[in-house]
């Protein structure tokens, strides 16, 4: 033996290097996606701040705490309206109540009868 690595060992080293490169590429993609998600979230918050009054923002945050999916729906609707240019004024608390009524399904009521 002359101290040179054999073919099997070289193949194993190549495989390890490929795996390391894949891991590095994957983490960079994940970081880029995370940065993009954070930027989109910041833009959404800025639009909401611009087009909602304080009362409407408080009401929306309250709804998001109890029903996150309903709050997200309303946020998406407000952002879509703002981006399309259909919002001239800020949305006040009464308009937010109306939006919430329209976008959240009626709560199911259960009638329990005792015999």
Secondary structure, DSSP 8 states (H G I E B T S, - for coil): --S---HHHHHHHHHHHHHHHHHHHHHHHHHHHHHHHHHHHHHHHHHHHHHB-HHHHHHHHHHHHH-HHHHHHHHHHHHHHHHHT---S-B-HHHHHHHHHHHS-----------
